[in-house]
Amino acid sequence: MSFVSTNNTVPTGGVYNLGGVNYAAAGTALQGDMTFNSLSPYIGIGWGNPVAKDKGWGFVADLGLLYQGNPKASLTATGGTAAFQVAVVAEQTQFQAALNAFTWHPVAMLGLSYQW
C-alpha cells in the first residue's frame, strides 16, 4: 500500500516552462503523480515520562530518524510536439533525481504534560 498524490497543472499565460524553454499549452496537458511509502520505520531516543504517578507538570523530548524511502514521481503529457514530450521526460528524470535525496528525515519532538 502506498500514498499517491496527483496534480493536474493549468499553465499560466498559456505556456509550460520546462528546462528553461517555453512550450505552448494549447492542446496539451500535464499530469504529475508522487507515490510515498505508507509504512515508514522510525528510530529515536527519548526522555521523559508523562504518565508518572503524582507528577504534575512533565516534559518529554524525542530525537530520531524516519526512513521514508525514495518517493516515486511520474510526469505524463498528452499532446504537444515531439520536443515537448522529450522535455517532459527530461523534467521527470531531473525531478526524480532530486527526490532521491529525501530518504531519511530527521525528527525532533518536544512535549509538555500535566497530570492531575
C-alpha positions in Angstrom: 0.0 0.0 0.0 1.3 3.5 -0.8 0.1 7.1 -0.7 -0.4 8.8 -4.1 -0.6 12.5 -4.7 -1.8 13.7 -8.1 -1.7 17.1 -9.5 -3.1 18.3 -12.9 -1.5 21.6 -13.8 -3.0 24.6 -15.5 -0.4 26.8 -17.2 -0.1 30.5 -16.5 0.0 32.7 -19.6 -0.7 29.7 -21.9 2.8 28.2 -21.7 4.6 25.4 -19.9 8.2 26.2 -18.9 10.3 23.0 -19.0 14.1 23.2 -18.7 14.0 26.9 -19.3 12.1 26.6 -22.6 8.5 27.7 -23.1 6.1 25.4 -24.8 2.6 26.4 -25.9 0.0 24.9 -23.7 -2.7 24.8 -26.4 -3.8 21.2 -26.9 -1.5 19.8 -24.2 -2.0 18.6 -20.6 0.4 17.6 -17.9 -0.3 15.2 -15.0 2.1 14.6 -12.1 2.0 11.8 -9.6 4.0 11.2 -6.5 3.9 7.9 -4.6 5.1 7.6 -1.0 5.5 4.5 1.2 2.6 4.1 3.6 4.8 2.5 6.2 7.9 4.3 7.4 10.2 2.8 10.1 11.4 5.2 12.8 14.3 5.0 15.2 14.7 7.5 18.0 15.7 8.2 21.5 13.5 10.0 24.0 13.4 11.4 27.5 10.6 11.9 29.9 7.6 10.1 31.5 4.4 11.9 31.0 2.4 9.3 33.0 4.5 9.0 36.2 2.5 9.0 39.4 2.0 12.3 41.2 4.0 14.1 38.6 2.1 17.4 37.9 3.9 19.1 35.1 6.2 17.0 32.9 8.4 17.4 29.9 9.2 14.9 27.1 11.6 15.0 24.2 12.4 12.7 21.3 15.1 12.8 18.6 15.3 10.3 15.8 15.3 9.5 12.1 12.4 8.4 9.9 13.1 6.3 6.8 10.7 7.2 4.0 12.5 5.6 1.1 12.5 7.3 -2.2 9.3 8.8 -3.3 8.4 7.9 -6.9 7.4 10.6 -9.3 5.9 10.5 -12.7 5.1 13.2 -15.2 2.9 12.4 -18.2 1.9 14.7 -21.0 -0.8 14.4 -23.7 -0.5 16.3 -26.9 2.2 18.7 -27.9 5.2 18.4 -30.1 8.0 15.7 -30.0 10.3 18.3 -28.4 7.7 18.9 -25.7 7.4 15.2 -25.0 11.2 14.9 -24.7 11.3 17.9 -22.4 8.7 16.3 -20.2 10.7 13.1 -19.9 13.9 15.1 -19.1 11.9 17.1 -16.4 10.7 13.9 -14.8 14.2 12.4 -14.7 15.6 15.6 -13.1 12.7 15.7 -10.6 13.1 12.0 -9.6 16.9 12.6 -9.1 16.1 15.5 -6.7 13.6 13.3 -4.8 16.1 10.5 -4.3 17.9 12.7 -1.7 14.8 12.6 0.5 15.2 9.1 2.0 15.9 9.8 5.7 14.1 12.6 7.6 15.2 14.0 11.0 12.5 14.2 13.6 12.6 16.4 16.8 9.7 16.4 19.2 9.2 18.3 22.4 6.1 17.9 24.7 4.7 19.3 27.8 2.3 17.3 30.0 0.2 17.9 33.1 -1.3 15.2 35.3 -3.9 15.9 38.0 
